[in-house]
């Protein structure tokens, strides 16, 4: 899959779009972007050049999987895996397939995770990047299968596996089949570890539910972006259960780091350099016969 083509999907849809049909006052709909944190408005192009980090408040905005790969891996080295896998409707959930098709058109992806092989500062790696723009990055059977196959590919090639998580959790439309992906991916990671291979988990905003309770938290190194929401159950559910008021920063990356559930928090601008250094320190050679 060509990352450049993926990056251009949404731009093509909005090309020529205008906010006001009055020609004198019209401008492209995607020209400006408002920061959801500080509400300051920025030129979209400048924001993209800044890796979608707000120059005013340093808020890390959501990225598509294609944008993430474009700024993380070496240019033109990414080869996607398992783009042919398709979601079915095992529980006959109303309009489920139709909603999947809408997101496929919107994102250019077959499911809520993009997996593949690429190079990071010259070191071969297998990556999986969850996409919150596809059904909120929820984990269904295809997402679990793609991640599992990517882990197995990394084990086969004896290279590190790196995942960027962004998810609302297990996908309710697939019921227990979605929850089964927690165990399946975890078993694949155990085998990867038994072969002496590295697994780096990078948690981005948000990483919740069954994703946070399985593969996202099983890294040899668990890393997060600043102020990411990371947790299993919702804040209100926990407060009602324990009958206590939780700290304001509860379930943030900073809170988890302070309490030993994360190894590090990396700013998006330093993510590539720091993870590349970790991979090089761990490296045992390149991919064979890719």
Backbone torsions as a table, in degrees:
resi	resn	phi	psi	omega
1	UNK	NA	132.6	179.9
2	UNK	-83.0	117.7	-178.5
3	UNK	-62.9	-36.4	179.0
4	UNK	-59.1	-40.0	179.2
5	UNK	-65.6	-40.8	178.3
6	UNK	-62.7	-41.9	-179.2
7	UNK	-63.6	-27.3	-175.7
8	UNK	-90.6	-5.7	-174.7
9	UNK	-58.8	-54.6	-177.8
10	UNK	-70.8	-31.1	179.4
11	UNK	-65.4	-39.2	179.8
12	UNK	-64.8	-35.4	-179.2
13	UNK	-66.0	-33.9	-176.0
14	UNK	-98.6	-1.2	-179.2
15	UNK	-61.4	124.5	179.7
16	UNK	85.0	-6.7	178.5
17	UNK	-68.3	146.2	-179.4
18	UNK	-131.3	153.2	178.1
19	UNK	-82.0	-37.4	-178.8
20	UNK	-125.7	132.2	-176.8
21	UNK	-75.8	-7.7	174.6
22	UNK	-70.3	114.5	-173.8
23	UNK	-57.7	-31.7	-177.4
24	UNK	-72.1	-25.4	-175.5
25	UNK	-111.5	1.9	-173.7
26	UNK	-81.6	152.1	174.2
27	UNK	-154.2	157.7	-178.0
28	UNK	-56.6	139.4	-176.4
29	UNK	-63.9	-27.3	-177.3
30	UNK	-100.2	18.6	-177.8
31	UNK	-69.5	-38.4	-176.3
32	UNK	-120.7	150.5	177.2
33	UNK	-133.8	132.3	178.7
34	UNK	-94.2	132.1	176.6
35	UNK	-68.8	126.0	-179.2
36	UNK	-69.2	-14.6	-178.0
37	UNK	-92.0	-59.0	-175.6
38	UNK	-98.2	-7.4	177.4
39	UNK	70.0	8.0	177.8
40	UNK	-75.2	143.0	-177.7
41	UNK	-98.7	133.4	-178.8
42	UNK	-126.5	155.8	169.3
43	UNK	-64.6	128.4	-176.3
44	UNK	-58.1	-40.4	-179.0
45	UNK	-62.7	-42.4	179.2
46	UNK	-66.1	-36.5	179.0
47	UNK	-66.6	-41.7	177.4
48	UNK	-63.6	-39.2	177.5
49	UNK	-66.4	-21.5	177.9
50	UNK	-96.7	21.1	179.2
51	UNK	60.7	30.7	178.6
52	UNK	59.6	36.2	172.5
53	UNK	-108.7	126.0	-176.8
54	UNK	-62.7	123.2	179.4
55	UNK	-66.6	-20.0	-176.6
56	UNK	-86.7	-48.6	-174.9
57	UNK	-117.7	-1.6	178.7
58	UNK	69.7	18.4	177.6
59	UNK	-67.4	131.8	178.0
60	UNK	-88.6	106.4	-179.7
61	UNK	-78.6	162.2	-179.4
62	UNK	-66.5	143.8	177.0
63	UNK	-117.6	150.4	170.2
64	UNK	-75.1	163.3	179.2
65	UNK	-63.0	-35.9	179.4
66	UNK	-66.5	-41.8	178.1
67	UNK	-63.0	-40.7	-179.8
68	UNK	-63.0	-46.0	-179.4
69	UNK	-66.2	-38.7	-178.7
70	UNK	-62.1	-34.1	-178.4
71	UNK	-95.2	-6.1	-176.4
72	UNK	-105.8	-46.4	-176.7
73	UNK	-90.9	162.1	174.9
74	UNK	-61.5	144.6	-175.1
75	UNK	-59.8	135.2	175.3
76	UNK	60.4	29.8	177.6
77	UNK	-110.8	-9.0	-174.5
78	UNK	-81.4	130.3	174.2
79	UNK	-124.5	115.0	-174.9
80	UNK	-73.7	157.3	-179.3
81	UNK	-121.2	145.7	167.5
82	UNK	57.5	39.4	176.0
83	UNK	-71.0	-10.5	-176.4
84	UNK	-85.2	-14.6	-176.6
85	UNK	-67.3	135.6	-175.8
86	UNK	-125.4	141.2	178.3
87	UNK	-76.9	139.3	174.3
88	UNK	-113.1	-175.9	-176.9
89	UNK	-122.3	75.3	-172.7
90	UNK	-63.2	-28.7	-178.4
91	UNK	-99.0	6.1	-178.9
92	UNK	55.3	41.8	-179.1
93	UNK	-70.7	129.9	-175.9
94	UNK	-56.9	128.7	174.3
95	UNK	64.5	12.0	-177.6
96	UNK	-63.5	-50.0	-178.1
97	UNK	-62.2	-39.7	179.8
98	UNK	-62.7	-40.2	178.7
99	UNK	-66.9	-37.3	176.5
100	UNK	-62.5	-44.0	-179.3
101	UNK	-63.1	-37.7	177.5
102	UNK	-62.1	-44.6	-179.8
103	UNK	-69.6	-31.2	176.2
104	UNK	-63.4	-41.9	178.1
105	UNK	-67.8	-42.6	-176.5
106	UNK	-65.1	-39.8	-173.5
107	UNK	-103.4	-20.7	-175.4
108	UNK	79.3	10.0	-179.4
109	UNK	-105.2	158.7	174.7
110	UNK	-86.3	-22.0	177.0
111	UNK	-158.6	-174.6	-170.3
112	UNK	-81.7	18.4	174.4
113	UNK	-145.9	139.6	176.2
114	UNK	-111.2	122.7	-178.0
115	UNK	-120.8	153.8	178.7
116	UNK	174.8	-178.5	-179.7
117	UNK	-109.9	139.2	179.0
118	UNK	-158.6	-174.1	-178.6
119	UNK	-119.6	135.1	178.1
120	UNK	-120.3	104.4	-176.5
121	UNK	53.3	39.7	177.7
122	UNK	88.3	-8.0	179.6
123	UNK	-99.3	130.7	-179.5
124	UNK	-74.3	135.2	178.7
125	UNK	-143.0	160.8	169.5
126	UNK	-110.3	132.7	-176.3
127	UNK	-125.2	153.2	171.0
128	UNK	-134.1	130.0	-178.8
129	UNK	-126.6	113.2	178.3
130	UNK	-76.4	146.6	-174.5
131	UNK	-120.5	110.9	-177.3
132	UNK	-73.2	-7.5	177.0
133	UNK	-83.3	-5.5	178.4
134	UNK	-113.0	102.4	-179.2
135	UNK	48.9	39.4	179.0
136	UNK	56.9	30.6	178.1
137	UNK	64.9	19.6	-176.6
138	UNK	-66.4	150.3	-173.2
139	UNK	-97.7	107.8	172.7
140	UNK	-106.9	-168.7	-176.7
141	UNK	-62.7	-40.8	-178.5
142	UNK	-69.7	-39.4	176.7
143	UNK	-60.1	-47.6	178.7
144	UNK	-62.6	-39.9	-179.8
145	UNK	-66.9	-42.2	179.8
146	UNK	-64.7	-42.6	179.2
147	UNK	-65.2	-42.9	179.2
148	UNK	-61.4	-44.9	179.2
149	UNK	-64.6	-36.3	178.3
150	UNK	-65.9	-41.5	177.3
151	UNK	-61.6	-45.5	-179.7
152	UNK	-63.5	-34.4	176.6
153	UNK	-66.1	-42.3	177.6
154	UNK	-62.8	-39.2	177.9
155	UNK	-65.5	-43.5	179.5
156	UNK	-61.1	-43.6	-177.6
157	UNK	-86.0	-5.2	179.7
158	UNK	58.3	51.9	178.6
159	UNK	-132.2	162.4	178.5
160	UNK	-64.5	149.6	172.6
161	UNK	-112.1	129.2	-178.6
162	UNK	-125.5	129.7	177.9
163	UNK	-125.5	138.7	172.1
164	UNK	-107.7	115.5	-177.2
165	UNK	-98.8	143.0	174.0
166	UNK	-158.1	104.0	-169.7
167	UNK	-158.4	148.5	172.0
168	UNK	-87.5	-2.9	177.6
169	UNK	115.0	-160.6	-179.0
170	UNK	-65.5	147.4	-176.3
171	UNK	-87.7	114.7	-172.0
172	UNK	-63.7	-26.7	-177.6
173	UNK	-67.3	-13.0	179.4
174	UNK	-113.1	4.9	172.1
175	UNK	52.6	-133.9	-174.5
176	UNK	-66.1	-24.5	177.8
177	UNK	-63.7	-32.5	175.3
178	UNK	-69.8	-43.8	-179.8
179	UNK	-64.2	-29.4	178.4
180	UNK	-62.4	-23.6	-178.7
181	UNK	-67.7	-23.6	177.2
182	UNK	-61.3	-47.0	-179.6
183	UNK	-71.1	-41.9	-176.6
184	UNK	-61.7	-47.0	179.7
185	UNK	-67.2	-36.0	-179.3
186	UNK	-66.4	-38.7	177.5
187	UNK	-64.8	-41.5	178.5
188	UNK	-62.4	-38.7	178.5
189	UNK	-68.1	-35.7	177.0
190	UNK	-62.2	-43.7	178.1
191	UNK	-64.7	-38.9	177.2
192	UNK	-59.8	-42.8	179.6
193	UNK	-67.4	-39.5	179.9
194	UNK	-63.2	-23.4	176.5
195	UNK	-89.5	9.5	175.7
196	UNK	75.6	21.0	-175.7
197	UNK	-100.0	152.9	-174.2
198	UNK	-86.0	139.9	173.0
199	UNK	-128.6	120.5	177.5
200	UNK	-112.9	123.3	178.0
201	UNK	-106.1	124.2	178.1
202	UNK	-114.2	111.6	-177.4
203	UNK	-93.8	123.3	178.8
204	UNK	-113.9	174.5	-175.2
205	UNK	-81.9	125.1	-10.8
206	UNK	-99.3	156.2	172.0
207	UNK	-126.5	104.3	-170.5
208	UNK	-137.7	174.7	173.7
209	UNK	61.5	-143.5	-175.5
210	UNK	-62.7	-22.7	177.3
211	UNK	-71.0	-46.0	178.9
212	UNK	-67.5	-26.3	-177.6
213	UNK	-88.6	4.0	178.9
214	UNK	-133.8	-113.6	-169.3
215	UNK	-62.2	-29.8	-177.5
216	UNK	-63.2	-27.4	-175.8
217	UNK	-102.8	8.2	-173.8
218	UNK	-105.1	13.8	-176.9
219	UNK	-67.8	150.5	167.3
220	UNK	-61.7	-33.0	170.8
221	UNK	-130.3	124.0	176.7
222	UNK	-104.9	115.4	-174.0
223	UNK	-120.5	156.4	176.7
224	UNK	-143.7	158.9	170.1
225	UNK	-83.5	155.7	-178.1
226	UNK	-56.1	137.5	173.1
227	UNK	62.2	18.0	177.6
228	UNK	-66.6	142.0	173.0
229	UNK	-81.7	121.8	-178.3
230	UNK	-135.6	123.4	179.6
231	UNK	178.0	175.9	179.8
232	UNK	-100.6	-78.9	178.2
233	UNK	-82.1	161.6	179.4
234	UNK	-71.1	157.2	-177.4
235	UNK	-56.2	-47.3	-177.0
236	UNK	-65.1	-37.7	178.8
237	UNK	-62.4	-43.7	-179.2
238	UNK	-66.5	-43.7	-179.7
239	UNK	-62.0	-38.8	178.8
240	UNK	-70.1	-29.7	-179.1
241	UNK	-76.8	-48.7	-177.3
242	UNK	-87.8	-11.6	179.0
243	UNK	56.8	44.7	176.6
244	UNK	-139.4	151.7	175.0
245	UNK	-82.6	126.2	-177.3
246	UNK	-85.9	155.0	177.8
247	UNK	-59.0	152.3	-177.9
248	UNK	-60.3	-35.1	-178.0
249	UNK	-93.1	14.1	-180.0
250	UNK	-57.8	137.4	180.0
251	UNK	69.0	16.3	170.7
252	UNK	-92.2	160.2	179.0
253	UNK	-58.0	-39.1	-178.1
254	UNK	-65.4	-39.2	178.0
255	UNK	-65.1	-43.6	-179.4
256	UNK	-66.5	-37.6	177.9
257	UNK	-63.7	-43.6	-179.6
258	UNK	-62.6	-30.9	-177.3
259	UNK	-101.6	15.9	170.5
260	UNK	81.5	13.3	179.8
261	UNK	-95.0	-5.6	174.0
262	UNK	-128.7	153.6	176.4
263	UNK	-92.7	-28.8	-177.5
264	UNK	-166.1	157.6	169.9
265	UNK	-118.9	121.7	-179.5
266	UNK	-112.8	132.6	171.9
267	UNK	-65.7	146.9	-177.1
268	UNK	-56.7	-34.6	-177.4
269	UNK	-71.0	-19.2	-179.7
270	UNK	-110.0	0.6	-176.0
271	UNK	-59.6	-49.1	-177.2
272	UNK	-60.8	-48.3	-177.2
273	UNK	-63.2	-45.0	-175.0
274	UNK	-70.7	-41.7	178.9
275	UNK	-69.1	-36.2	176.8
276	UNK	-60.9	-39.3	177.8
277	UNK	-64.1	-43.0	178.4
278	UNK	-61.6	-44.7	-179.4
279	UNK	-62.4	-42.5	179.5
280	UNK	-64.2	-39.6	178.6
281	UNK	-64.5	-31.7	-179.1
282	UNK	-88.7	-16.0	-167.0
283	UNK	-53.1	141.7	176.0
284	UNK	-126.6	23.9	-179.1
285	UNK	112.9	173.7	-174.4
286	UNK	-89.7	-178.1	177.9
287	UNK	-73.0	140.2	179.1
288	UNK	-97.4	125.9	172.5
289	UNK	53.8	45.7	177.3
290	UNK	-71.0	NA	NA
